Amino acid sequence: MNLDAYPKDIVLKDGSALTLRPMVKEDEPGLMEFFAAIPEEERLYLRNDVINPEVIRYWVENLDYDRVLPILAIDGKNRIVGNATLHSDRNSWARHIGSIRLTVHPEYRRHGLARILVGELYTNAQTTDLEKIVAEIVFIQEDVRLAFNQLGFRTEAVLKEHHLDPRGKKHDVIIISNDISQLWKMWLEQCESVSGVLQKEY
């Protein structure tokens, strides 16, 4: 992974200037503020209890970019407004497969940030031995499913009642995937280069 490329300045389609960089230990309070701004209904479908301080503290105190690469988007007020992570396990039988997760601040949605962050993960995955990307999505997240479908992800499996939300309700989870080479090809065909990164409408 080419971490020497960061920090990286980008401009969204609405003219907003942001900076992309890997997460560092000092981001703990900023991450708490960021996830507190995500609507409660949406937090129900996230994999972790992101408003639990112990969860955030574990993340920042156990940073290992070879295992989990978290890329943050920072706005002009020094707020975290986007968080995208690339997960891999180089010592498992699935060492050729990576998984991605993505969260964007409500104020910065539909301005191209989600696509840019996913593009950053693709860029970094290209420098590794990863061959395939997967994501797990709660079925009810229709907008998220649509965004991934537009990038050519295909459904691999449906896990019935696999997600138990904090209210005790169970939801089906969809596992979707695509080959990195195919994803990158689609990205290059559909996106434009803006301020050194790839941007596409979200």
Residue pairs with C-beta under 8 A, 6 or more apart in sequence:
1 65
1 66
1 69
1 124
1 127
1 128
2 123
2 124
2 127
3 22
3 65
6 20
6 21
6 22
7 19
7 20
7 21
8 19
8 20
8 21
8 120
8 196
8 197
9 17
9 18
9 19
9 20
9 195
9 196
10 17
10 18
10 19
10 20
10 73
10 116
10 194
10 195
10 196
10 197
10 199
11 17
11 18
11 194
11 195
12 18
12 108
12 111
12 112
12 113
12 116
12 199
13 111
13 112
13 199
13 201
14 111
16 75
16 76
16 108
16 111
17 75
17 76
18 73
18 74
18 75
18 76
18 81
18 82
18 108
18 113
19 73
19 74
20 71
20 72
20 73
20 74
20 116
20 117
20 120
20 197
21 71
21 72
21 74
22 65
22 69
22 70
22 71
22 72
23 31
23 59
23 60
23 63
23 70
23 71
23 72
23 83
24 60
24 63
25 60
25 61
25 63
26 60
27 60
27 72
27 80
28 56
28 57
28 60
30 78
30 79
30 80
31 56
31 59
31 60
31 80
31 83
32 51
32 53
32 56
33 79
33 80
34 79
34 80
34 81
34 83
34 103
34 105
35 43
35 50
35 51
35 56
35 103
36 51
37 105
37 106
38 46
38 50
38 103
38 105
38 106
39 106
43 50
43 51
43 166
44 165
44 166
44 167
45 138
45 140
45 141
45 163
45 165
45 171
46 103
47 101
47 136
48 55
49 55
49 166
50 56
50 103
59 70
63 70
66 88
66 90
67 87
67 88
67 89
67 90
68 85
68 86
68 87
68 88
69 85
69 86
69 121
69 124
70 83
70 84
70 85
71 83
71 84
71 85
71 86
71 117
71 120
71 121
71 124
72 80
72 82
72 83
73 80
73 81
73 82
73 83
73 104
73 108
73 113
73 116
73 117
74 80
74 81
75 81
75 108
79 105
80 105
81 104
81 105
81 107
81 108
81 113
82 102
82 103
82 104
82 105
82 108
82 113
82 114
82 117
83 102
83 103
83 104
84 100
84 101
84 102
84 103
84 117
84 118
84 120
84 121
85 100
85 101
85 102
85 121
86 98
86 99
86 100
86 121
86 124
86 125
87 98
87 99
87 100
87 101
88 95
88 97
88 98
88 99
88 128
88 130
89 95
90 129
95 129
96 129
96 130
96 131
96 132
97 130
97 131
97 132
97 133
97 134
98 125
98 128
98 130
98 132
98 133
98 134
98 180
99 133
99 134
99 135
99 136
100 118
100 121
100 133
100 134
100 135
101 135
102 114
102 117
102 118
104 113
104 114
104 117
109 202
110 202
111 202
112 199
112 200
112 201
112 202
113 202
114 147
114 202
115 191
115 198
115 199
115 200
115 201
115 202
116 197
116 198
116 199
118 151
119 187
119 191
119 197
119 198
119 199
119 200
120 197
121 133
122 133
122 180
122 183
122 184
122 187
125 133
125 180
126 180
126 184
130 180
131 179
131 180
131 181
132 177
132 178
132 179
132 180
133 177
133 178
133 179
133 180
133 183
134 156
134 175
134 176
134 177
135 148
135 153
135 175
135 176
135 177
136 173
136 174
136 175
136 176
137 144
137 145
137 148
137 173
137 174
137 176
138 163
138 171
138 172
138 173
138 174
139 145
139 158
139 171
139 172
139 173
139 174
140 171
145 174
145 176
147 202
148 176
151 178
151 183
151 186
151 187
152 178
152 182
152 183
152 186
153 176
153 177
153 178
154 176
154 177
154 178
155 174
155 175
155 176
156 175
156 176
156 177
157 174
157 175
158 172
158 173
158 174
158 175
159 172
159 173
159 174
159 175
160 172
161 170
161 171
161 172
162 170
162 171
162 172
162 173
163 170
163 171
163 172
163 173
164 170
165 171
187 198
187 200
188 198
190 200
191 198
191 199
191 200
192 198
192 199
192 200
193 199
